[in-house]
Amino acid sequence: MENKNTKISIHDEGCKVKLRAVQDTLDILKGKWKISIISSLSFGKRRFMELQREVDGIGAKMLSKELQELEINGLISRTVCDTKPITVEYELSDYGKTLQNIINEMINWGLNHRVNIVENYKSHAK
């Protein structure tokens, strides 16, 4: 029988495993740009310059670094096209597409948060 006074401790193994899983996810997605890059690629293939235009404020060197890290982690694939001049296309890998639910939830939360903030601002401004 479970004791009602028993509190779940952060040291419980189940909690540790879940916290480690959250940290693993954050380690892959951390930084200012990765989620924006993944979000852009969720709409389809993009060339380097298209990504640079869509991800507002990112420089070419940083975009290159972030794309390389995403590729190393298996979240995107890079295809060198046989064109003149050579073009490179990036797209989410099947593994990267597994982040779609997380990205969609972030979009929904962000939209709701913006509405909430605007409503709170308007109610305090009266």
Secondary structure, DSSP 8 states (H G I E B T S, - for coil): ---TT----TTSHHHHHHHHHHHHHHHHH-SSSHHHHHHHHTTS-EEHHHHHHHSTT--HHHHHHHHHHHHHTTSEEEEEE--SS-EEEEEE-HHHHTTHHHHHHHHHHHHHHHHHHHHHHHHHH-
